[in-house]
Amino acid sequence: DSPAVATAAVDPRPGEAIYSEGFNVGHRGFTDNAVEPQFPFGYGLSYTSFVYSEFRTELLSGVDCETRATASVQLRNSGTRAGAEVPQ
């Protein structure tokens, strides 16, 4: 949840609200007030777990004397719920 940083409790006119933080709502409010998120975007929270195994790398001969490599890994959902994982 991204609450407003500071809100005025007084309605100057019926149906109107004043937000004294201006544009500093949500991520802008966190940035302006130097608030560190508990879990940054992309942290990878999930309702299941995964097991990585059989990690392999291989060097390949490339064109024009370039060295290239490939990497592979076996990935298994070891949890009780469906989920998706992107190995990085």
N, CA, C and O atoms as CSV, one atom per row, in Angstrom:
chain,resi,resn,atom,element,x,y,z
A,1,ASP,N,N,0.847,-1.171,0.000
A,1,ASP,CA,C,0.000,0.000,0.000
A,1,ASP,C,C,0.888,1.228,0.000
A,1,ASP,O,O,1.921,1.256,0.669
A,2,SER,N,N,0.488,2.235,-0.745
A,2,SER,CA,C,1.235,3.489,-0.810
A,2,SER,C,C,0.351,4.621,-0.318
A,2,SER,O,O,-0.299,5.301,-1.112
A,3,PRO,N,N,0.327,4.822,0.992
A,3,PRO,CA,C,-0.528,5.876,1.521
A,3,PRO,C,C,0.016,7.254,1.190
A,3,PRO,O,O,1.195,7.408,0.873
A,4,ALA,N,N,-0.845,8.247,1.267
A,4,ALA,CA,C,-0.392,9.623,1.101
A,4,ALA,C,C,0.525,9.959,2.270
A,4,ALA,O,O,0.347,9.447,3.376
A,5,VAL,N,N,1.490,10.806,2.026
A,5,VAL,CA,C,2.472,11.149,3.057
A,5,VAL,C,C,1.825,11.982,4.150
A,5,VAL,O,O,2.015,11.709,5.336
A,6,ALA,N,N,1.059,13.000,3.759
A,6,ALA,CA,C,0.390,13.849,4.742
A,6,ALA,C,C,-0.904,14.351,4.114
A,6,ALA,O,O,-0.898,14.865,2.995
A,7,THR,N,N,-1.997,14.204,4.826
A,7,THR,CA,C,-3.270,14.701,4.304
A,7,THR,C,C,-3.864,15.674,5.290
A,7,THR,O,O,-3.712,15.533,6.504
A,8,ALA,N,N,-4.547,16.668,4.744
A,8,ALA,CA,C,-5.207,17.643,5.600
A,8,ALA,C,C,-6.534,17.073,6.071
A,8,ALA,O,O,-7.238,16.419,5.301
A,9,ALA,N,N,-6.876,17.314,7.311
A,9,ALA,CA,C,-8.112,16.789,7.868
A,9,ALA,C,C,-9.282,17.734,7.635
A,9,ALA,O,O,-10.426,17.389,7.931
A,10,VAL,N,N,-9.007,18.916,7.112
A,10,VAL,CA,C,-10.039,19.929,6.946
A,10,VAL,C,C,-10.493,19.965,5.496
A,10,VAL,O,O,-9.666,20.057,4.589
A,11,ASP,N,N,-11.804,19.895,5.269
A,11,ASP,CA,C,-12.365,20.060,3.930
A,11,ASP,C,C,-12.707,21.531,3.750
A,11,ASP,O,O,-13.600,22.037,4.429
A,12,PRO,N,N,-12.017,22.232,2.847
A,12,PRO,CA,C,-12.323,23.647,2.656
A,12,PRO,C,C,-13.725,23.862,2.071
A,12,PRO,O,O,-14.405,24.835,2.397
A,13,ARG,N,N,-14.145,22.925,1.191
A,13,ARG,CA,C,-15.480,22.969,0.607
A,13,ARG,C,C,-16.019,21.549,0.585
A,13,ARG,O,O,-15.242,20.601,0.467
A,14,PRO,N,N,-17.310,21.380,0.695
A,14,PRO,CA,C,-17.874,20.018,0.636
A,14,PRO,C,C,-17.458,19.305,-0.652
A,14,PRO,O,O,-17.546,19.865,-1.744
A,15,GLY,N,N,-17.003,18.054,-0.501
A,15,GLY,CA,C,-16.587,17.269,-1.665
A,15,GLY,C,C,-15.177,17.556,-2.135
A,15,GLY,O,O,-14.758,17.000,-3.150
A,16,GLU,N,N,-14.435,18.386,-1.454
A,16,GLU,CA,C,-13.071,18.723,-1.865
A,16,GLU,C,C,-12.092,18.312,-0.768
A,16,GLU,O,O,-12.366,18.505,0.416
A,17,ALA,N,N,-10.973,17.756,-1.154
A,17,ALA,CA,C,-9.935,17.374,-0.196
A,17,ALA,C,C,-8.625,18.041,-0.602
A,17,ALA,O,O,-8.351,18.217,-1.789
A,18,ILE,N,N,-7.837,18.403,0.371
A,18,ILE,CA,C,-6.534,18.992,0.112
A,18,ILE,C,C,-5.468,17.977,0.518
A,18,ILE,O,O,-5.476,17.462,1.636
A,19,TYR,N,N,-4.568,17.704,-0.394
A,19,TYR,CA,C,-3.455,16.817,-0.113
A,19,TYR,C,C,-2.204,17.678,-0.058
A,19,TYR,O,O,-1.687,18.085,-1.099
A,20,SER,N,N,-1.717,17.956,1.127
A,20,SER,CA,C,-0.620,18.902,1.297
A,20,SER,C,C,0.719,18.383,0.779
A,20,SER,O,O,1.670,19.156,0.663
A,21,GLU,N,N,0.815,17.070,0.462
A,21,GLU,CA,C,2.075,16.556,-0.060
A,21,GLU,C,C,2.229,16.822,-1.557
A,21,GLU,O,O,3.285,16.540,-2.123
A,22,GLY,N,N,1.209,17.355,-2.201
A,22,GLY,CA,C,1.305,17.673,-3.621
A,22,GLY,C,C,1.491,16.416,-4.453
A,22,GLY,O,O,0.677,15.495,-4.392
A,23,PHE,N,N,2.566,16.382,-5.229
A,23,PHE,CA,C,2.833,15.226,-6.089
A,23,PHE,C,C,3.534,14.084,-5.346
A,23,PHE,O,O,3.752,13.025,-5.934
A,24,ASN,N,N,3.887,14.268,-4.092
A,24,ASN,CA,C,4.640,13.257,-3.351
A,24,ASN,C,C,3.735,12.180,-2.773
A,24,ASN,O,O,3.692,11.974,-1.560
A,25,VAL,N,N,3.017,11.501,-3.648
A,25,VAL,CA,C,2.137,10.409,-3.273
A,25,VAL,C,C,2.748,9.125,-3.808
A,25,VAL,O,O,3.367,9.131,-4.872
A,26,GLY,N,N,2.582,8.018,-3.080
A,26,GLY,CA,C,3.111,6.732,-3.543
A,26,GLY,C,C,4.625,6.724,-3.583
A,26,GLY,O,O,5.278,7.145,-2.627
A,27,HIS,N,N,5.189,6.246,-4.687
A,27,HIS,CA,C,6.654,6.113,-4.771
A,27,HIS,C,C,7.349,7.460,-4.670
A,27,HIS,O,O,8.471,7.532,-4.170
A,28,ARG,N,N,6.711,8.530,-5.132
A,28,ARG,CA,C,7.326,9.854,-5.015
A,28,ARG,C,C,7.451,10.269,-3.543
A,28,ARG,O,O,8.441,10.885,-3.147
A,29,GLY,N,N,6.453,9.930,-2.752
A,29,GLY,CA,C,6.517,10.239,-1.328
A,29,GLY,C,C,7.608,9.444,-0.634
A,29,GLY,O,O,8.302,9.967,0.238
A,30,PHE,N,N,7.765,8.169,-1.019
A,30,PHE,CA,C,8.832,7.357,-0.444
A,30,PHE,C,C,10.198,7.914,-0.819
A,30,PHE,O,O,11.090,8.002,0.026
A,31,THR,N,N,10.362,8.287,-2.078
A,31,THR,CA,C,11.645,8.829,-2.543
A,31,THR,C,C,11.951,10.147,-1.860
A,31,THR,O,O,13.065,10.353,-1.378
A,32,ASP,N,N,10.970,11.048,-1.811
A,32,ASP,CA,C,11.178,12.371,-1.217
A,32,ASP,C,C,11.509,12.291,0.262
A,32,ASP,O,O,12.246,13.129,0.782
A,33,ASN,N,N,10.965,11.279,0.949
A,33,ASN,CA,C,11.202,11.134,2.387
A,33,ASN,C,C,12.254,10.078,2.713
A,33,ASN,O,O,12.387,9.670,3.867
A,34,ALA,N,N,13.001,9.633,1.704
A,34,ALA,CA,C,14.087,8.655,1.870
A,34,ALA,C,C,13.618,7.393,2.602
A,34,ALA,O,O,14.316,6.893,3.484
A,35,VAL,N,N,12.439,6.878,2.238
A,35,VAL,CA,C,11.903,5.653,2.827
A,35,VAL,C,C,12.367,4.475,1.973
A,35,VAL,O,O,12.105,4.443,0.771
A,36,GLU,N,N,13.050,3.514,2.581
A,36,GLU,CA,C,13.501,2.308,1.882
A,36,GLU,C,C,12.394,1.263,1.938
A,36,GLU,O,O,11.886,0.970,3.021
A,37,PRO,N,N,12.005,0.692,0.792
A,37,PRO,CA,C,10.970,-0.339,0.820
A,37,PRO,C,C,11.468,-1.618,1.484
A,37,PRO,O,O,12.654,-1.938,1.414
A,38,GLN,N,N,10.568,-2.338,2.121
A,38,GLN,CA,C,10.952,-3.598,2.753
A,38,GLN,C,C,11.319,-4.633,1.694
A,38,GLN,O,O,12.267,-5.399,1.864
A,39,PHE,N,N,10.560,-4.648,0.599
A,39,PHE,CA,C,10.829,-5.563,-0.503
A,39,PHE,C,C,10.806,-4.760,-1.794
A,39,PHE,O,O,9.727,-4.411,-2.273
A,40,PRO,N,N,11.964,-4.457,-2.370
A,40,PRO,CA,C,11.992,-3.677,-3.603
A,40,PRO,C,C,11.319,-4.404,-4.759
A,40,PRO,O,O,11.163,-5.624,-4.735
A,41,PHE,N,N,10.925,-3.638,-5.766
A,41,PHE,CA,C,10.299,-4.209,-6.953
A,41,PHE,C,C,11.197,-5.289,-7.540
A,41,PHE,O,O,12.403,-5.095,-7.687
A,42,GLY,N,N,10.604,-6.419,-7.870
A,42,GLY,CA,C,11.383,-7.507,-8.437
A,42,GLY,C,C,12.039,-8.398,-7.404
A,42,GLY,O,O,12.838,-9.263,-7.763
A,43,TYR,N,N,11.725,-8.212,-6.124
A,43,TYR,CA,C,12.367,-8.986,-5.060
A,43,TYR,C,C,12.100,-10.474,-5.196
A,43,TYR,O,O,12.948,-11.283,-4.821
A,44,GLY,N,N,10.954,-10.852,-5.717
A,44,GLY,CA,C,10.680,-12.253,-5.964
A,44,GLY,C,C,9.868,-12.961,-4.906
A,44,GLY,O,O,10.037,-14.163,-4.698
A,45,LEU,N,N,8.993,-12.244,-4.236
A,45,LEU,CA,C,8.127,-12.912,-3.264
A,45,LEU,C,C,7.183,-13.848,-4.000
A,45,LEU,O,O,6.678,-13.507,-5.070
A,46,SER,N,N,6.944,-15.018,-3.440
A,46,SER,CA,C,6.123,-16.014,-4.101
A,46,SER,C,C,5.367,-16.819,-3.059
A,46,SER,O,O,5.743,-16.858,-1.888
A,47,TYR,N,N,4.286,-17.464,-3.508
A,47,TYR,CA,C,3.518,-18.324,-2.618
A,47,TYR,C,C,3.987,-19.774,-2.697
A,47,TYR,O,O,3.360,-20.662,-2.119
A,48,THR,N,N,5.067,-20.012,-3.398
A,48,THR,CA,C,5.594,-21.367,-3.526
A,48,THR,C,C,7.118,-21.304,-3.474
A,48,THR,O,O,7.685,-20.226,-3.295
A,49,SER,N,N,7.772,-22.424,-3.626
A,49,SER,CA,C,9.241,-22.456,-3.606
A,49,SER,C,C,9.734,-23.251,-4.804
A,49,SER,O,O,8.998,-24.037,-5.401
A,50,PHE,N,N,10.993,-23.028,-5.138
A,50,PHE,CA,C,11.584,-23.669,-6.307
A,50,PHE,C,C,12.940,-24.260,-5.957
A,50,PHE,O,O,13.631,-23.767,-5.066
A,51,VAL,N,N,13.313,-25.318,-6.662
A,51,VAL,CA,C,14.615,-25.957,-6.487
A,51,VAL,C,C,15.380,-25.832,-7.797
A,51,VAL,O,O,14.873,-26.192,-8.860
A,52,TYR,N,N,16.596,-25.322,-7.714
A,52,TYR,CA,C,17.498,-25.238,-8.866
A,52,TYR,C,C,18.482,-26.399,-8.774
A,52,TYR,O,O,19.009,-26.683,-7.698
A,53,SER,N,N,18.732,-27.067,-9.891
A,53,SER,CA,C,19.701,-28.159,-9.888
A,53,SER,C,C,20.323,-28.272,-11.275
A,53,SER,O,O,19.872,-27.637,-12.228
A,54,GLU,N,N,21.353,-29.080,-11.367
A,54,GLU,CA,C,22.038,-29.381,-12.623
A,54,GLU,C,C,22.450,-28.137,-13.402
A,54,GLU,O,O,22.244,-28.051,-14.613
A,55,PHE,N,N,23.030,-27.187,-12.698
A,55,PHE,CA,C,23.510,-25.974,-13.364
A,55,PHE,C,C,24.730,-26.319,-14.214
A,55,PHE,O,O,25.676,-26.940,-13.728
A,56,ARG,N,N,24.706,-25.920,-15.470
A,56,ARG,CA,C,25.819,-26.214,-16.387
A,56,ARG,C,C,26.172,-24.987,-17.199
A,56,ARG,O,O,25.305,-24.189,-17.555
A,57,THR,N,N,27.454,-24.845,-17.489
A,57,THR,CA,C,27.929,-23.812,-18.408
A,57,THR,C,C,28.787,-24.474,-19.478
A,57,THR,O,O,29.406,-25.512,-19.247
A,58,GLU,N,N,28.811,-23.861,-20.637
A,58,GLU,CA,C,29.610,-24.403,-21.729
A,58,GLU,C,C,30.174,-23.251,-22.547
A,58,GLU,O,O,29.444,-22.344,-22.950
A,59,LEU,N,N,31.489,-23.296,-22.791
A,59,LEU,CA,C,32.119,-22.313,-23.668
A,59,LEU,C,C,32.025,-22.807,-25.100
A,59,LEU,O,O,32.276,-23.979,-25.384
A,60,LEU,N,N,31.667,-21.916,-25.985
A,60,LEU,CA,C,31.514,-22.256,-27.394
A,60,LEU,C,C,32.479,-21.415,-28.222
A,60,LEU,O,O,32.801,-20.287,-27.850
A,61,SER,N,N,32.934,-21.955,-29.327
A,61,SER,CA,C,33.756,-21.179,-30.249
A,61,SER,C,C,32.832,-20.320,-31.090
A,61,SER,O,O,31.897,-20.821,-31.714
A,62,GLY,N,N,33.098,-19.031,-31.101
A,62,GLY,CA,C,32.247,-18.125,-31.845
A,62,GLY,C,C,32.867,-17.722,-33.171
A,62,GLY,O,O,33.993,-18.100,-33.493
A,63,VAL,N,N,32.126,-16.966,-33.913
A,63,VAL,CA,C,32.578,-16.432,-35.190
A,63,VAL,C,C,33.537,-15.276,-34.915
A,63,VAL,O,O,33.374,-14.552,-33.933
A,64,ASP,N,N,34.524,-15.104,-35.772
A,64,ASP,CA,C,35.503,-14.003,-35.639
A,64,ASP,C,C,36.250,-14.051,-34.309
A,64,ASP,O,O,36.517,-13.010,-33.709
A,65,CYS,N,N,36.581,-15.232,-33.857
A,65,CYS,CA,C,37.378,-15.447,-32.648
A,65,CYS,C,C,36.694,-14.949,-31.373
A,65,CYS,O,O,37.373,-14.662,-30.387
A,66,GLU,N,N,35.381,-14.842,-31.379
A,66,GLU,CA,C,34.666,-14.468,-30.163
A,66,GLU,C,C,34.443,-15.713,-29.314
A,66,GLU,O,O,34.266,-16.811,-29.841
A,67,THR,N,N,34.454,-15.535,-28.008
A,67,THR,CA,C,34.129,-16.632,-27.106
A,67,THR,C,C,32.712,-16.421,-26.610
A,67,THR,O,O,32.358,-15.340,-26.139
A,68,ARG,N,N,31.922,-17.445,-26.718
A,68,ARG,CA,C,30.537,-17.377,-26.261
A,68,ARG,C,C,30.302,-18.475,-25.230
A,68,ARG,O,O,31.011,-19.481,-25.198
A,69,ALA,N,N,29.323,-18.268,-24.415
A,69,ALA,CA,C,29.002,-19.262,-23.392
A,69,ALA,C,C,27.492,-19.463,-23.336
A,69,ALA,O,O,26.714,-18.564,-23.654
A,70,THR,N,N,27.104,-20.647,-22.930
A,70,THR,CA,C,25.698,-20.925,-22.654
A,70,THR,C,C,25.594,-21.422,-21.218
A,70,THR,O,O,26.548,-21.960,-20.655
A,71,ALA,N,N,24.441,-21.231,-20.654
A,71,ALA,CA,C,24.180,-21.712,-19.299
A,71,ALA,C,C,22.811,-22.380,-19.292
A,71,ALA,O,O,21.895,-21.939,-19.985
A,72,SER,N,N,22.677,-23.437,-18.511
A,72,SER,CA,C,21.386,-24.105,-18.364
A,72,SER,C,C,21.216,-24.546,-16.920
A,72,SER,O,O,22.190,-24.743,-16.193
A,73,VAL,N,N,19.973,-24.694,-16.525
A,73,VAL,CA,C,19.662,-25.107,-15.158
A,73,VAL,C,C,18.315,-25.831,-15.177
A,73,VAL,O,O,17.419,-25.471,-15.940
A,74,GLN,N,N,18.183,-26.839,-14.343
A,74,GLN,CA,C,16.904,-27.498,-14.153
A,74,GLN,C,C,16.169,-26.765,-13.036
A,74,GLN,O,O,16.753,-26.471,-11.993
A,75,LEU,N,N,14.908,-26.474,-13.250
A,75,LEU,CA,C,14.112,-25.740,-12.276
A,75,LEU,C,C,12.846,-26.538,-11.994
A,75,LEU,O,O,12.143,-26.958,-12.913
A,76,ARG,N,N,12.562,-26.743,-10.697
A,76,ARG,CA,C,11.389,-27.525,-10.310
A,76,ARG,C,C,10.613,-26.784,-9.236
A,76,ARG,O,O,11.197,-26.283,-8.275
A,77,ASN,N,N,9.303,-26.714,-9.398
A,77,ASN,CA,C,8.443,-26.145,-8.375
A,77,ASN,C,C,8.344,-27.171,-7.248
A,77,ASN,O,O,7.744,-28.231,-7.426
A,78,SER,N,N,8.922,-26.867,-6.106
A,78,SER,CA,C,8.931,-27.804,-4.983
A,78,SER,C,C,7.867,-27.468,-3.942
A,78,SER,O,O,7.780,-28.120,-2.901
A,79,GLY,N,N,7.062,-26.449,-4.227
A,79,GLY,CA,C,6.031,-26.049,-3.275
A,79,GLY,C,C,4.709,-26.732,-3.542
A,79,GLY,O,O,4.596,-27.586,-4.422
A,80,THR,N,N,3.720,-26.347,-2.775
A,80,THR,CA,C,2.396,-26.955,-2.895
A,80,THR,C,C,1.457,-26.139,-3.775
A,80,THR,O,O,0.329,-26.563,-4.029
A,81,ARG,N,N,1.903,-24.980,-4.244
A,81,ARG,CA,C,1.055,-24.125,-5.074
A,81,ARG,C,C,1.697,-23.925,-6.435
A,81,ARG,O,O,2.916,-24.020,-6.580
A,82,ALA,N,N,0.871,-23.649,-7.424
A,82,ALA,CA,C,1.374,-23.333,-8.753
A,82,ALA,C,C,2.133,-22.010,-8.689
A,82,ALA,O,O,1.799,-21.133,-7.892
A,83,GLY,N,N,3.143,-21.875,-9.521
A,83,GLY,CA,C,3.903,-20.632,-9.533
A,83,GLY,C,C,4.806,-20.587,-10.734
A,83,GLY,O,O,4.944,-21.568,-11.465
A,84,ALA,N,N,5.421,-19.444,-10.932
A,84,ALA,CA,C,6.360,-19.251,-12.040
A,84,ALA,C,C,7.636,-18.631,-11.500
A,84,ALA,O,O,7.608,-17.877,-10.527
A,85,GLU,N,N,8.739,-18.948,-12.130
A,85,GLU,CA,C,10.046,-18.456,-11.712
A,85,GLU,C,C,10.838,-18.076,-12.950
A,85,GLU,O,O,10.734,-18.737,-13.983
A,86,VAL,N,N,11.622,-17.023,-12.854
A,86,VAL,CA,C,12.491,-16.605,-13.943
A,86,VAL,C,C,13.918,-16.629,-13.409
A,86,VAL,O,O,14.325,-15.712,-12.696
A,87,PRO,N,N,14.685,-17.668,-13.746
A,87,PRO,CA,C,16.081,-17.718,-13.289
A,87,PRO,C,C,16.876,-16.559,-13.876
A,87,PRO,O,O,16.745,-16.248,-15.060
A,88,GLN,N,N,17.687,-15.928,-13.061
A,88,GLN,CA,C,18.506,-14.806,-13.535
A,88,GLN,C,C,19.935,-15.006,-13.127
A,88,GLN,O,O,20.786,-14.171,-13.430
